[in-house]
Amino acid sequence: MTAAPTLRTTKPPPTLAVRLARMWGTLITGLTLVLAALWFFPIYWAVITSIKPEADTITAPPTLWPKTVDLSSYTYIFQNSPIVRWYANSVITTLLITVMVLLFSMLCAYALSQIDFRGRRWLYVLILAGFMIPFQASLIPLFIFINKLGLVNNFAGLIIPQLAAPVAVVIYKQFFDQVPPELGDAARIDGASEWRVLFGIFLPLNWSITLSLAIVTFIGAWNNFLWPFIVMNDTAKLTIPVGITQVQSAYGVAYAKSMATAVTAAVPTVIAYLLFQRRVTEGIMATAGLK
């Protein structure tokens, strides 16, 4: 008894549209890899330069990998510059800015979203207008105002102007508008105050956006250079981004030491991004969605 012959089905060749889609996908993938390499190379070069001996940083042609790993630049900047003090200044001011921006933005957004008061719409329009005024346009009058208050070269003068965050207010308001009003009304009927409604009901429902805004605000405040550079002139009160320029001018053209200072300054933001990458992306997407 012979076995029945099996039918072999041949897979039809891909159509022209499928081949073009595959070619296009391969091209996009290759272009993405090239752009990623171009983006990553300056970071790689800064790290590699920071661990080279100072004499090797000016050799021609430059080497893509150090002949010997030398960490003396890191030792030198910690021993011969107030970088630890600059770090402490950045940590303290950045944390204060982050906490106060979130608190004030949350309170303002809750009032605009849930409390009916006279002039609410006009206030919201003014906050939206803040998107159209770049910080550089108000830099000179802001400095004059801070100078008249006697807050130049003062941490209060450094922190207060950075507390205005219209983006955070609008983002919070959008999320508060989406909360069912029945939740707040039920709590108010039970005798809850507006503070209790905000921190007991609305805030727990928006923890994700709060964490995202906190991380984005922290990174932005840590990397802020322009305003701290203008308002602070005491070396001991500088933040780490401004302190990098002081180290450069003190050492002259010392590429290894300059890159070691820059890499050291970037460590907190890199760690924050790696640990909370998804939250950072959510915060950036929320901000980009508004604009």
N, C-alpha and C positions, 0 to 999 in steps of 0.2 A: 504494500500500500504506500503510495507516494504522498509526500506532504504537499499541501496546497501552496502554490507559489505566493510569495509575499510581494505586495505592491510597494515599490519605493517611490516616494513623492519627492520631487526635486523642488527646492526652494526657488521661487522666481527671482531673477536678478532685481536689485533695487532700481526703482524708477529714477528718472532724472531729478525729480523734486527731492527725493530722499538723499541722493548723492550730493546735491547742492546744499541741503540742510546739514549734512555731515561735514562737508568742506567748510561751510560757514561756522559751524560750531568749533571745528579745529582751529580755524583762523582766530576766532574770538578768544579761545583758550590760550593760544600762543601769545596774542597781544596782551592779554591779562597778565601772563607770566612775565612778559617783558616790562610792562609798567610796574609790576610788583618789584622786580629786580631794580629798576631805576629808583623807585621810592625807597627801597631798603639800603641801597648803596651808601648814601650819605651817613646813615646811622652806623653801618658797618665801618665806614672809613673813620668816623669819630672815635669809635671804640678801639679800633686797631691803632690809630695814632696815639691814643692816650696811654697805651701800654708799650710804645716804642721808646727807646732811648732818644733824648732830645736831638742828638746829632743825626739820627737816622730819619728824622722827619723832614729834613731838607735835602736828602740825597736825590740825585737824578740818575736814572729814572726812579720814580717812587716804587716801593715794593708793596704788594697787596697783602703780605703777611710779615710780621716782624721777625727779624733774624733772631732776636732774643727778647723774651718777655720781661719788661722792666716796669715795675709798679712804683718807682720812686716819684713819679709825678703826683700820684695820689697821696703819698706820704708827705710830699713837699707842700701841697696846698692845704692839708690839714694842720701842718706845723707852722706855716708862715702866712696864713690868712685867716680872718675870722669867719670861715665858712660854716662852722658849727653855729655861730651866732646868727648868721644869715638864714641857716636852716630853721632855727628856732623861731626867728621872726616870720618866716614864710608859713610855718606850721600854725602858729598862733593866729596870725591875721587871716589865713585861708580858712581855718576852721570857724572863726568868728563870722567871716563874711558868708560862708556857706549856711550856717545855722540861722543867721539873721535874715538873709535873703529868703530862705524857705519860710521862715515864720512870718515875716512882713508880707510876702507875696501871698501866702495862704490866707492871712487875715483879710487882706485887701480883696482877694478873689472871692472869698466867702461873702463879704459884705456886698460886692457887686452882683453876686449870683443869687443870694438868698434873702437879703434884707432890702426892703423897698424904702428908699429915702430920696429926698429931693435932690436933683442934680446927678443921679446915679448914671444916667446915660451919657451926660457930658463928661463926667469923670472917666468913664470907660473910653470915650473918644480921645481924651487927652492921653490916656495910657497907650492907646493904639498909635497915636501920633509919635510916641517915643520911638517906634520902629524906624521912622523916617529921619530921625536926627542922629547922625553918627556921633560917636563920642568925641572924635577929633574936632568937630565943629563947635562943641561947647567947652573945649579944653581951656582956652584962655580965660573966658569969664569965670569958669569954675575955679581955676587957680587963683584969680583975683579975689573971689569970694572966700575961698579957704584961707588965703593970706590975711584978709581983713578979720577973720575969726581967730587968727593966731594959731592955726592948726598946721601950718607948714612945718615939715620935719617932725611931725607928730603922728602917732599911729592912728589917732582918731581921724585926722585929715586923710590918711591913707585908706581907711576902711569905709567911712561914711559915704563918699561918692560912689562906691562900688555896690551899695545896697539897692540902688534903683535898678530893678530887673523887670521891665515890662513883659518880656517873654514869659517869665515864670508866672506872672499874674494872669496872663491870658490863657496859658496852658491850664492852670488850676481852675480858672473860671469855666473853661470848656468842660472839664471833668465834673465839676460841681453841678453844672447845668444838667448833666446826664443822670444825676442821682434822683431817684423817684421822690417827689416832694412829700409823699405820704410818710416817709420815714422821719423826716424832720418835724412834720406836723404832729405825728403821734408822740414824739419825744417832748415837744413843747406842751402838748395837752397834759402829759404826765408831770409837768413842772420843770422840765429841763431848761437850763439857760442856753443862750446861743453858744457860749463857750463849750458847754457840755455836748451840744449837738455837733459842733465842729470837730472837737477832738474825740468824741465818743462814737460818732456815726460816720461823718464825711471823711475824716482822715483815714480810718482803717480801710475804707473802701478804695482809697487812692494811694495805698502804700507803694505800689509799683512805680507810679509816676513820681512820687516823692523821692524814692531812692534814685531813680534815673536823673531827676533834676539835681539832686544833691551831688552826684558824681560829676555831672557835667559842670556844675557851678564850681566844685572844688578844683577841677582841672583848669578851668578858665581863670579862676582867681590865682592859682599857683603860677600859671604861665604869664600872668599879666606883667607887662614890662613898662609900658608908656607912662601910666599914671604914677607908679612908684618911682620911676626914674625922675619925674618932674618934681614930685612933692617931697621927696626925701633926699637930703644931702649929707646926712651924718653917716659915716661909714659903718658904725656899729648898728644903725637902724635899717640898713638896706635889706631887701629881700634877696633871695638867691638868684633870680633872673638878672637883677641889676648888679648884684655882686660879681657876676661873671665878667662884666665889663671892667670892673675895678681890678680884678685879678689880671686881666689881659694888659691893662695899662701899667700895672706894677711890674709885671715880668717882661714887658716888651713883646717881641715876637718870639713867644715860647709856645709852639703849637701843641706839644704833648701836654703841658700843664693846662693850657686853655681847654683842650679837649677833655682832659680829666675833670676839670671843673664843670664843663657842660654835661658830661655823662653823669656825674654825681648829682647835678641839679635835676636831671630828667628821671632819675630812678623812681621817685614817688609816683609820678604820673604814669610811668610805664607799668608799675605794679598795680596801680588802681585800674588801669585799662585792662590788663591781663586778667585780674580777678573779677572785674565787673563789666566785661566786654558787652554782654547782652544789654545790661542796663544803660551803658553809654550809648549804644546804638539806638535804643528806645528813646533816650532823651534827645539825641541829635535828630532823629526822625520826627519827633513831636515838634521840635523847634523849626525844622525845615518845612513841616506841614503848615505851620502858621504863616511862614513867609511866602 
